[in-house]
Amino acid sequence: MGSNRLPSHSPRTDPGRNRGVRLSVLVTGGCGFLGAHIVRRLLDNSSLDAEPVEVSVSEMKELFEKVKPQVIIHTASPDPLDTGALQKTNVDGTKILLRCATVCPETRAFVYTSSDSACQPTQEPIAEDKVKLYDEHHYNNLYGKTKAIGDTMVLEASSSDLHTATLRIPAIYGEEDHNFIPQLLESVRKGEHKMQIGNNGKLFEFCYVGSAAEAHILAAKELLRADEGVQDPRVDGEAFFIIDGVSRKFFDFARDAYAAAGAPVAPDEIKIIPLWAIQLMASTGEWAYRIFTLGTKKPKMARQSIDHLDGGAYWSIDKARRRLGYKPVLSQEDAIKQSVKWGLEHL
């Protein structure tokens, strides 16, 4: 958990109604990929004092008493494949954080980093009010289930005392990415970048980390405006898709990254492997690891990740544009080139 503390002139100051008072912003997951970018953006745009802290769930109340945050930006989330931590962090942790925010007089705005994995996939451009969220009884994996529950809890917690919003974000990439970009570069280094799993027929959404970070700042600002009674356009109690604004087929996006890394793939060089064959390999590997390691180790290839390629997503960005004033900070083409450049220099 990372904390950005701004000294307040009065511990009971209402941030929305007193423009002369600096804000205290608490960023959970502030040392993670997205969280670190949000923290840096806050520091770049304000005269803030940064104080990274690590606390357990049981220490949350004491942290609120110490920091007295007016704004919460809740990005903390475990690896989607870390099944043991998903319920504890995405559901139980979010519930406790909301409880602390609700009883803290200083806390006025709560921005939650949700995921498009919380939504049932679609291949039609769909807006936030039309999407179907997963729930406790209907879901395709534990990550999507827990993110959907957290998303719903945050929106339902919206009130005149605590203004909330959720940002539903797809796969994030960018500088300091130690997940997506490294996987793409590793494919190039292993000579596997010419392979394609399945027919590459589904559209997906992606989001550059700089755009995702900016969206959190915009949402926080708009929620503080809601605290002043400004509700046009409404942000309080609302969900928003935050994306690059360019829907792409997964391997088309990947091949743009390969080209930026100096390894373009011509159409006649693509080697297609049936999706079902990789799904079978992934399932067999997971079964073998469970048997021979008693569940203490997991294979690199996860069935959940392979199944994701058969899902897809096609979201509308219009609501975020209109109500948050959001727009990607870079075109997807430039964002890919910049991200891969960082990866080649640092990984």
Secondary structure, 3 states (H helix, E strand, C coil): CEEEECCCCCCCCCCCCCCCCCCCEEEECCCCHHHHHHHHHHHHHCCCEEEECCCCHHHHHHHHHHHCCCEEEECCCCCCCCHHHHHHHHHHHHHHHHHHHHHCCCCCEEEEEEEHHHECCCCCCECCCCCCECCCCCCCCHHHHHHHHHHHHHHHCCCCCCEEEEEEECEEECCCCCCHHHHHHHHHHCCCCCEEECCCCCEECEEEHHHHHHHHHHHHHHHHHHCCCCCCCCCCCEEEECCCCCCEEHHHHHHHHHHHCCCCCCHHHCEEECHHHHHHHHHHHHHHHHHHHCCCCCCCCCHHHHHHCCCCCCECCHHHHHHHCCCCCCCHHHHHHHHHHHHHHHC
